[in-house]
């Protein structure tokens, strides 16, 4: 699907995904090209 570079950067929440390349935070993994799951520290 590719990076959503123009997407506003949402606050990081557990259970969401952050793109490793551009840092976009989304709920669905397929919205970013290389997602990493956000976990609780």
CHARMM internal coordinates of N, CA and C (Angstrom, degrees):
IC EDIT
DIST 1 N 1 CA 1.4602
DIST 1 CA 1 C 1.5349
ANGL 1 N 1 CA 1 C 111.84
DIST 1 C 2 N 1.3060
ANGL 1 CA 1 C 2 N 116.41
DIHE 1 N 1 CA 1 C 2 N -34.98
DIST 2 N 2 CA 1.4575
ANGL 1 C 2 N 2 CA 120.43
DIHE 1 CA 1 C 2 N 2 CA 177.13
DIST 2 CA 2 C 1.5133
ANGL 2 N 2 CA 2 C 113.61
DIHE 1 C 2 N 2 CA 2 C 93.54
DIST 2 C 3 N 1.3147
ANGL 2 CA 2 C 3 N 114.51
DIHE 2 N 2 CA 2 C 3 N 161.18
DIST 3 N 3 CA 1.4624
ANGL 2 C 3 N 3 CA 120.74
DIHE 2 CA 2 C 3 N 3 CA -178.07
DIST 3 CA 3 C 1.5205
ANGL 3 N 3 CA 3 C 111.61
DIHE 2 C 3 N 3 CA 3 C -66.26
DIST 3 C 4 N 1.2996
ANGL 3 CA 3 C 4 N 115.33
DIHE 3 N 3 CA 3 C 4 N 143.88
DIST 4 N 4 CA 1.4647
ANGL 3 C 4 N 4 CA 121.50
DIHE 3 CA 3 C 4 N 4 CA 172.39
DIST 4 CA 4 C 1.5287
ANGL 4 N 4 CA 4 C 107.07
DIHE 3 C 4 N 4 CA 4 C -101.02
DIST 4 C 5 N 1.3221
ANGL 4 CA 4 C 5 N 115.39
DIHE 4 N 4 CA 4 C 5 N 72.81
DIST 5 N 5 CA 1.4598
ANGL 4 C 5 N 5 CA 119.33
DIHE 4 CA 4 C 5 N 5 CA -173.97
DIST 5 CA 5 C 1.5206
ANGL 5 N 5 CA 5 C 112.45
DIHE 4 C 5 N 5 CA 5 C -65.17
DIST 5 C 6 N 1.3502
ANGL 5 CA 5 C 6 N 116.14
DIHE 5 N 5 CA 5 C 6 N -27.20
DIST 6 N 6 CA 1.4634
ANGL 5 C 6 N 6 CA 119.49
DIHE 5 CA 5 C 6 N 6 CA -179.44
DIST 6 CA 6 C 1.5290
ANGL 6 N 6 CA 6 C 111.72
DIHE 5 C 6 N 6 CA 6 C -85.10
DIST 6 C 7 N 1.3354
ANGL 6 CA 6 C 7 N 116.46
DIHE 6 N 6 CA 6 C 7 N -3.17
DIST 7 N 7 CA 1.4639
ANGL 6 C 7 N 7 CA 120.67
DIHE 6 CA 6 C 7 N 7 CA 179.86
DIST 7 CA 7 C 1.5286
ANGL 7 N 7 CA 7 C 110.32
DIHE 6 C 7 N 7 CA 7 C -69.21
DIST 7 C 8 N 1.3167
ANGL 7 CA 7 C 8 N 117.84
DIHE 7 N 7 CA 7 C 8 N 137.83
DIST 8 N 8 CA 1.4655
ANGL 7 C 8 N 8 CA 118.43
DIHE 7 CA 7 C 8 N 8 CA 176.89
DIST 8 CA 8 C 1.5199
ANGL 8 N 8 CA 8 C 110.27
DIHE 7 C 8 N 8 CA 8 C -65.03
DIST 8 C 9 N 1.3204
ANGL 8 CA 8 C 9 N 115.89
DIHE 8 N 8 CA 8 C 9 N 144.85
DIST 9 N 9 CA 1.4487
ANGL 8 C 9 N 9 CA 119.88
DIHE 8 CA 8 C 9 N 9 CA 179.50
DIST 9 CA 9 C 1.5259
ANGL 9 N 9 CA 9 C 109.42
DIHE 8 C 9 N 9 CA 9 C -77.57
DIST 9 C 10 N 1.3167
ANGL 9 CA 9 C 10 N 116.30
DIHE 9 N 9 CA 9 C 10 N 109.03
DIST 10 N 10 CA 1.4605
ANGL 9 C 10 N 10 CA 120.44
DIHE 9 CA 9 C 10 N 10 CA 178.69
DIST 10 CA 10 C 1.5211
ANGL 10 N 10 CA 10 C 109.36
DIHE 9 C 10 N 10 CA 10 C -78.60
DIST 10 C 11 N 1.3300
ANGL 10 CA 10 C 11 N 114.93
DIHE 10 N 10 CA 10 C 11 N 162.72
DIST 11 N 11 CA 1.4520
ANGL 10 C 11 N 11 CA 119.01
DIHE 10 CA 10 C 11 N 11 CA 173.74
DIST 11 CA 11 C 1.5204
ANGL 11 N 11 CA 11 C 108.66
DIHE 10 C 11 N 11 CA 11 C -66.69
DIST 11 C 12 N 1.3187
ANGL 11 CA 11 C 12 N 115.58
DIHE 11 N 11 CA 11 C 12 N 138.02
DIST 12 N 12 CA 1.4595
ANGL 11 C 12 N 12 CA 119.55
DIHE 11 CA 11 C 12 N 12 CA -178.16
DIST 12 CA 12 C 1.5226
ANGL 12 N 12 CA 12 C 109.82
DIHE 11 C 12 N 12 CA 12 C -71.10
DIST 12 C 13 N 1.3180
ANGL 12 CA 12 C 13 N 116.20
DIHE 12 N 12 CA 12 C 13 N 130.43
DIST 13 N 13 CA 1.4589
ANGL 12 C 13 N 13 CA 121.81
DIHE 12 CA 12 C 13 N 13 CA 178.32
DIST 13 CA 13 C 1.5130
ANGL 13 N 13 CA 13 C 109.43
DIHE 12 C 13 N 13 CA 13 C -130.49
DIST 13 C 14 N 1.3234
ANGL 13 CA 13 C 14 N 114.88
DIHE 13 N 13 CA 13 C 14 N 149.81
DIST 14 N 14 CA 1.4580
ANGL 13 C 14 N 14 CA 120.60
DIHE 13 CA 13 C 14 N 14 CA 178.12
DIST 14 CA 14 C 1.5208
ANGL 14 N 14 CA 14 C 109.26
DIHE 13 C 14 N 14 CA 14 C -61.74
DIST 14 C 15 N 1.3281
ANGL 14 CA 14 C 15 N 115.83
DIHE 14 N 14 CA 14 C 15 N 137.74
DIST 15 N 15 CA 1.4529
ANGL 14 C 15 N 15 CA 120.98
DIHE 14 CA 14 C 15 N 15 CA 179.08
DIST 15 CA 15 C 1.5187
ANGL 15 N 15 CA 15 C 113.37
DIHE 14 C 15 N 15 CA 15 C 90.45
DIST 15 C 16 N 1.3335
ANGL 15 CA 15 C 16 N 117.29
DIHE 15 N 15 CA 15 C 16 N -4.04
DIST 16 N 16 CA 1.4593
ANGL 15 C 16 N 16 CA 120.89
DIHE 15 CA 15 C 16 N 16 CA 176.52
DIST 16 CA 16 C 1.5217
ANGL 16 N 16 CA 16 C 108.63
DIHE 15 C 16 N 16 CA 16 C -99.79
DIST 16 C 17 N 1.3168
ANGL 16 CA 16 C 17 N 115.58
DIHE 16 N 16 CA 16 C 17 N 175.47
DIST 17 N 17 CA 1.4582
ANGL 16 C 17 N 17 CA 120.67
DIHE 16 CA 16 C 17 N 17 CA -178.29
DIST 17 CA 17 C 1.5227
ANGL 17 N 17 CA 17 C 110.29
DIHE 16 C 17 N 17 CA 17 C -119.47
DIST 17 C 18 N 1.3252
ANGL 17 CA 17 C 18 N 114.90
DIHE 17 N 17 CA 17 C 18 N 141.17
DIST 18 N 18 CA 1.4625
ANGL 17 C 18 N 18 CA 121.05
DIHE 17 CA 17 C 18 N 18 CA 176.54
DIST 18 CA 18 C 1.5203
ANGL 18 N 18 CA 18 C 108.31
DIHE 17 C 18 N 18 CA 18 C -116.97
DIST 18 C 19 N 1.3343
ANGL 18 CA 18 C 19 N 116.19
DIHE 18 N 18 CA 18 C 19 N 134.55
DIST 19 N 19 CA 1.4541
ANGL 18 C 19 N 19 CA 119.80
DIHE 18 CA 18 C 19 N 19 CA 177.47
DIST 19 CA 19 C 1.5243
ANGL 19 N 19 CA 19 C 109.63
DIHE 18 C 19 N 19 CA 19 C -73.69
DIST 19 C 20 N 1.3285
ANGL 19 CA 19 C 20 N 116.34
DIHE 19 N 19 CA 19 C 20 N 130.94
DIST 20 N 20 CA 1.4599
ANGL 19 C 20 N 20 CA 120.15
DIHE 19 CA 19 C 20 N 20 CA 179.25
DIST 20 CA 20 C 1.5223
ANGL 20 N 20 CA 20 C 111.72
DIHE 19 C 20 N 20 CA 20 C -67.47
DIST 20 C 21 N 1.3352
ANGL 20 CA 20 C 21 N 117.21
DIHE 20 N 20 CA 20 C 21 N -28.86
DIST 21 N 21 CA 1.4645
ANGL 20 C 21 N 21 CA 119.95
DIHE 20 CA 20 C 21 N 21 CA -175.41
DIST 21 CA 21 C 1.5246
ANGL 21 N 21 CA 21 C 112.71
DIHE 20 C 21 N 21 CA 21 C -83.02
DIST 21 C 22 N 1.3473
ANGL 21 CA 21 C 22 N 116.64
DIHE 21 N 21 CA 21 C 22 N -52.50
DIST 22 N 22 CA 1.4666
ANGL 21 C 22 N 22 CA 118.23
DIHE 21 CA 21 C 22 N 22 CA -172.57
DIST 22 CA 22 C 1.5233
ANGL 22 N 22 CA 22 C 113.64
DIHE 21 C 22 N 22 CA 22 C -111.15
DIST 22 C 23 N 1.3432
ANGL 22 CA 22 C 23 N 117.29
DIHE 22 N 22 CA 22 C 23 N -8.21
DIST 23 N 23 CA 1.4550
ANGL 22 C 23 N 23 CA 119.82
DIHE 22 CA 22 C 23 N 23 CA 175.32
DIST 23 CA 23 C 1.5187
ANGL 23 N 23 CA 23 C 114.94
DIHE 22 C 23 N 23 CA 23 C 81.72
DIST 23 C 24 N 1.3425
ANGL 23 CA 23 C 24 N 117.48
DIHE 23 N 23 CA 23 C 24 N 8.76
DIST 24 N 24 CA 1.4601
ANGL 23 C 24 N 24 CA 120.05
DIHE 23 CA 23 C 24 N 24 CA 177.27
DIST 24 CA 24 C 1.5252
ANGL 24 N 24 CA 24 C 109.16
DIHE 23 C 24 N 24 CA 24 C -66.36
DIST 24 C 25 N 1.3276
ANGL 24 CA 24 C 25 N 115.72
DIHE 24 N 24 CA 24 C 25 N 139.61
DIST 25 N 25 CA 1.4591
ANGL 24 C 25 N 25 CA 120.69
DIHE 24 CA 24 C 25 N 25 CA -179.27
DIST 25 CA 25 C 1.5216
ANGL 25 N 25 CA 25 C 109.06
DIHE 24 C 25 N 25 CA 25 C -111.33
DIST 25 C 26 N 1.3279
ANGL 25 CA 25 C 26 N 116.03
DIHE 25 N 25 CA 25 C 26 N 123.01
DIST 26 N 26 CA 1.4620
ANGL 25 C 26 N 26 CA 121.32
DIHE 25 CA 25 C 26 N 26 CA -176.05
DIST 26 CA 26 C 1.5275
ANGL 26 N 26 CA 26 C 109.95
DIHE 25 C 26 N 26 CA 26 C -136.10
DIST 26 C 27 N 1.3364
ANGL 26 CA 26 C 27 N 115.19
DIHE 26 N 26 CA 26 C 27 N 165.81
DIST 27 N 27 CA 1.4647
ANGL 26 C 27 N 27 CA 119.64
DIHE 26 CA 26 C 27 N 27 CA 178.66
DIST 27 CA 27 C 1.5142
ANGL 27 N 27 CA 27 C 112.15
DIHE 26 C 27 N 27 CA 27 C -84.97
DIST 27 C 28 N 1.3336
ANGL 27 CA 27 C 28 N 116.97
DIHE 27 N 27 CA 27 C 28 N -31.64
DIST 28 N 28 CA 1.4622
ANGL 27 C 28 N 28 CA 120.14
DIHE 27 CA 27 C 28 N 28 CA -177.39
DIST 28 CA 28 C 1.5205
ANGL 28 N 28 CA 28 C 110.49
DIHE 27 C 28 N 28 CA 28 C -105.73
DIST 28 C 29 N 1.3279
ANGL 28 CA 28 C 29 N 115.09
DIHE 28 N 28 CA 28 C 29 N 133.63
DIST 29 N 29 CA 1.4573
ANGL 28 C 29 N 29 CA 121.68
DIHE 28 CA 28 C 29 N 29 CA -176.09
DIST 29 CA 29 C 1.5168
ANGL 29 N 29 CA 29 C 112.39
DIHE 28 C 29 N 29 CA 29 C -60.85
DIST 29 C 30 N 1.3354
ANGL 29 CA 29 C 30 N 117.84
DIHE 29 N 29 CA 29 C 30 N -33.05
DIST 30 N 30 CA 1.4634
ANGL 29 C 30 N 30 CA 120.48
DIHE 29 CA 29 C 30 N 30 CA -175.56
DIST 30 CA 30 C 1.5248
ANGL 30 N 30 CA 30 C 113.11
DIHE 29 C 30 N 30 CA 30 C -77.72
DIST 30 C 31 N 1.3257
ANGL 30 CA 30 C 31 N 118.12
DIHE 30 N 30 CA 30 C 31 N -0.54
DIST 31 N 31 CA 1.4658
ANGL 30 C 31 N 31 CA 120.61
DIHE 30 CA 30 C 31 N 31 CA 178.37
DIST 31 CA 31 C 1.5255
ANGL 31 N 31 CA 31 C 111.86
DIHE 30 C 31 N 31 CA 31 C -81.14
DIST 31 C 32 N 1.3259
ANGL 31 CA 31 C 32 N 117.70
DIHE 31 N 31 CA 31 C 32 N -17.90
DIST 32 N 32 CA 1.4588
ANGL 31 C 32 N 32 CA 121.35
DIHE 31 CA 31 C 32 N 32 CA 177.64
DIST 32 CA 32 C 1.5206
ANGL 32 N 32 CA 32 C 109.30
DIHE 31 C 32 N 32 CA 32 C -122.52
DIST 32 C 33 N 1.3275
ANGL 32 CA 32 C 33 N 116.00
DIHE 32 N 32 CA 32 C 33 N 157.28
DIST 33 N 33 CA 1.4643
ANGL 32 C 33 N 33 CA 118.98
DIHE 32 CA 32 C 33 N 33 CA -171.67
DIST 33 CA 33 C 1.5237
ANGL 33 N 33 CA 33 C 112.82
DIHE 32 C 33 N 33 CA 33 C -81.01
DIST 33 C 34 N 1.3260
ANGL 33 CA 33 C 34 N 118.73
DIHE 33 N 33 CA 33 C 34 N -30.56
DIST 34 N 34 CA 1.4665
ANGL 33 C 34 N 34 CA 119.54
DIHE 33 CA 33 C 34 N 34 CA 177.55
DIST 34 CA 34 C 1.5251
ANGL 34 N 34 CA 34 C 108.47
DIHE 33 C 34 N 34 CA 34 C -139.41
DIST 34 C 35 N 1.3110
ANGL 34 CA 34 C 35 N 114.90
DIHE 34 N 34 CA 34 C 35 N 84.39
DIST 35 N 35 CA 1.4579
ANGL 34 C 35 N 35 CA 120.27
DIHE 34 CA 34 C 35 N 35 CA -172.41
DIST 35 CA 35 C 1.5163
ANGL 35 N 35 CA 35 C 112.19
DIHE 34 C 35 N 35 CA 35 C -83.01
DIST 35 C 36 N 1.3370
ANGL 35 CA 35 C 36 N 114.85
DIHE 35 N 35 CA 35 C 36 N 147.45
DIST 36 N 36 CA 1.4563
ANGL 35 C 36 N 36 CA 120.00
DIHE 35 CA 35 C 36 N 36 CA 166.33
DIST 36 CA 36 C 1.5169
ANGL 36 N 36 CA 36 C 107.79
DIHE 35 C 36 N 36 CA 36 C -124.95
DIST 36 C 37 N 1.3085
ANGL 36 CA 36 C 37 N 115.52
DIHE 36 N 36 CA 36 C 37 N 135.67
DIST 37 N 37 CA 1.4637
ANGL 36 C 37 N 37 CA 121.24
DIHE 36 CA 36 C 37 N 37 CA -177.05
DIST 37 CA 37 C 1.5274
ANGL 37 N 37 CA 37 C 108.68
DIHE 36 C 37 N 37 CA 37 C -70.36
DIST 37 C 38 N 1.3314
ANGL 37 CA 37 C 38 N 115.80
DIHE 37 N 37 CA 37 C 38 N 135.62
DIST 38 N 38 CA 1.4605
ANGL 37 C 38 N 38 CA 120.62
DIHE 37 CA 37 C 38 N 38 CA 176.96
DIST 38 CA 38 C 1.5219
ANGL 38 N 38 CA 38 C 108.28
DIHE 37 C 38 N 38 CA 38 C -86.19
DIST 38 C 39 N 1.3172
ANGL 38 CA 38 C 39 N 115.60
DIHE 38 N 38 CA 38 C 39 N 123.79
DIST 39 N 39 CA 1.4596
ANGL 38 C 39 N 39 CA 120.68
DIHE 38 CA 38 C 39 N 39 CA -178.41
DIST 39 CA 39 C 1.5183
ANGL 39 N 39 CA 39 C 110.19
DIHE 38 C 39 N 39 CA 39 C -117.76
DIST 39 C 40 N 1.3108
ANGL 39 CA 39 C 40 N 113.92
DIHE 39 N 39 CA 39 C 40 N 161.87
DIST 40 N 40 CA 1.4657
ANGL 39 C 40 N 40 CA 120.23
DIHE 39 CA 39 C 40 N 40 CA 176.65
DIST 40 CA 40 C 1.5185
ANGL 40 N 40 CA 40 C 108.81
DIHE 39 C 40 N 40 CA 40 C -74.17
DIST 40 C 41 N 1.3210
ANGL 40 CA 40 C 41 N 116.60
DIHE 40 N 40 CA 40 C 41 N 139.09
DIST 41 N 41 CA 1.4653
ANGL 40 C 41 N 41 CA 119.70
DIHE 40 CA 40 C 41 N 41 CA 178.54
DIST 41 CA 41 C 1.5175
ANGL 41 N 41 CA 41 C 110.50
DIHE 40 C 41 N 41 CA 41 C -89.51
END
COOR INIT
IC SEED 1 N 1 CA 1 C
IC BUILD
